[in-house]
Structure formats: structure tokens, C-alpha cells
Amino acid sequence: MSTTIIDDLGHTTIAGWYTRLADNPCPRRNHWQTKIIYYEAVAELLAGRPERPLTWKTIVGAARPRGCRSTFYEVTGVRARHAMVGELIAEGSMRSIEIAMRYQRPDPVEQLIDETKVWSFWPYRQHFAERARDPGDSPEPVLPSLREALLAWAGLHPALAAANSYRPPACAVEDLALLHRGRLAATRAESRLTEVLRHAR
């Protein structure tokens, strides 16, 4: 695996979105902390009662220390601040636009679930990226290790993994398409990883 491709894992559009928000040092202007409140609420609701449909009201009710309608719609929906899909569209490459089109949803709850998947999967993604950076790794283990990371995450978060029809975390789709050096469209990458999650049960 070339150094360029491995380094690119640290500079994908979604990695840039995630780290820019998560690394904000100013607590009073840290929108990421508000997002995390709602990500945690979604993850907990799905884990506790996966058969119960999520609504903005149930998510707001589960958000701690206190959720409200206004902050919910700051985090998700068409007017959300710092939305992942908006970042992909703004980046403007064919791959980013393709991923954005797959993850752009009219339902703010589904959009929030998609972002929650990225947040929840991120530690697994970073472990995968660090393994890929190891110069001792040959190219062959890198792609299977992404699959292993996805399965490890799904094993601990089965309801979240199954939500939104098993759609994978968008960062995994971006990584898989990147690692194929343009030979795999993002739509195909999304389809492949969806099947991985669907058969992980």
C-alpha cells in the first residue's frame, strides 16, 4: 500500500469533518459536544429498544442533560450546523458528492442515525487506519482489516448497525472507495459494506 494512499486515510473529507469539530478547543463554542448528546441518545435508544421507531421527540427526551427541539434541529435536518453531508457536498469531488447523494436524507432522524454511526464507529476506524499506516503491513491485509473493524463494531452495536437498512458508516464507505484508488465507485462500496453488515447477524 503506497504511503500516499495510507496518508490519505487521515485526510478524507469525513475525517476532516470529524477532527475539525471534535478537536475544537473552545468549550463554549463546541458544537461537537451538542452533537454527541444526540448521538448518545440515538445509540442508547436503539440499544435499549431497537424495535421502537425513533422520532425527534423520543430522541430529545433521551438527550442528557436536557434535549430540546431547537438544538435537535441544529444537529440534524436541512438547517443543521456542520452536517456531515454538507461537508461532503462542499468538498465537491466526485467521490464525496456520490457519498453525499447516498446519505442525504429528508428525514432528520435518519440523518442523525447516519452521523451517529460514524461517531460510534470512529474508534474502530482509527484503529484500522493506524494498522494501515504500519509499514510492516503489506497491501493484502488492509482491505480485510476494514471489514474486520466493521464487524467488530457491529458485534457490539448490532441495533445501530442494523438501523437505516444496514447502511454502513459513511466514513467506511469513503475509506473503501479510497483504498480502491478510483476503481470502486462509492455506491458500490456502500453496497458491499451493507452486505457485510446484513450478514453479520
C-alpha positions, -999 to 999 in steps of 0.1 A, spaced: 0 0 0 15 33 -10 24 59 15 2 84 -4 -29 62 0 -23 55 36 -17 91 44 -49 99 26 -69 79 52 -61 107 76 -72 134 52 -105 121 39 -135 145 38 -152 128 67 -120 126 87 -116 163 82 -152 170 93 -148 148 124 -115 161 136 -123 197 129 -154 195 151 -141 171 177 -108 189 182 -124 223 188 -107 236 220 -133 262 229 -160 246 251 -184 275 248 -185 272 210 -181 235 207 -210 223 186 -195 188 187 -205 184 223 -241 192 214 -239 166 186 -226 140 210 -255 145 233 -279 134 205 -256 107 192 -255 91 226 -293 94 229 -298 76 195 -273 49 204 -289 43 238 -325 42 224 -316 18 197 -296 -5 220 -324 -5 246 -355 -9 224 -344 -15 188 -380 -24 177 -393 10 188 -393 36 159 -373 67 167 -388 101 165 -374 136 172 -395 136 204 -381 104 218 -345 114 209 -350 148 226 -365 131 256 -335 108 259 -309 135 254 -290 144 286 -286 166 304 -315 182 286 -326 180 250 -349 204 232 -364 208 197 -342 237 188 -309 220 195 -321 188 178 -326 207 146 -292 224 150 -277 190 149 -297 174 122 -321 182 93 -319 206 64 -307 235 85 -283 216 107 -250 232 115 -218 214 104 -237 185 89 -216 156 75 -234 156 42 -229 193 38 -192 188 43 -192 162 16 -211 184 -9 -188 213 -1 -157 192 -8 -170 187 -43 -151 157 -56 -170 130 -75 -165 105 -46 -177 130 -20 -207 140 -40 -216 104 -47 -214 96 -9 -234 127 -1 -262 116 -25 -263 82 -8 -266 97 26 -286 128 20 -319 121 37 -351 142 40 -358 126 74 -337 143 101 -339 112 124 -324 90 97 -297 117 90 -289 117 127 -286 79 128 -261 81 99 -240 106 118 -243 85 149 -229 55 131 -198 75 121 -193 88 157 -198 53 171 -176 36 145 -148 62 147 -125 45 173 -127 13 152 -120 33 120 -90 49 136 -76 16 148 -79 3 112 -62 35 98 -33 31 123 -29 -5 112 -29 6 76 -1 31 83 21 4 98 49 0 73 50 -37 82 16 -42 67 15 -55 32 -14 -43 9 -33 -76 13 -44 -73 49 -55 -37 47 -89 -42 30 -99 -72 51 -89 -52 82 -116 -26 73 -141 -54 71 -129 -68 105 -133 -33 120 -168 -30 107 -177 -65 120 -162 -58 154 -182 -26 157 -214 -43 145 -209 -70 171 -210 -46 199 -236 -23 184 -260 -46 165 -291 -24 166 -272 7 155 -255 -13 127 -289 -25 115 -306 9 116 -314 26 83 -314 -7 65 -279 -17 75 -264 13 58 -227 14 68 -209 43 85 -202 68 57 -166 70 67 -161 33 60 -176 38 25 -153 67 18 -123 46 31 -132 16 10 -136 37 -22 -103 55 -15 -84 23 -10 -95 10 -44 -78 41 -60 -108 51 -80 -116 16 -93 -146 12 -70 -175 37 -71 -188 49 -37 -222 34 -45 -206 0 -49 -185 5 -18 -217 13 2 -235 -18 -13 -206 -41 -4 -204 -29 32 -241 -30 36 -240 -67 27 -212 -72 53 -234 -58 80 -265 -76 68 -248 -109 71 -230 -101 104 -260 -113 124 
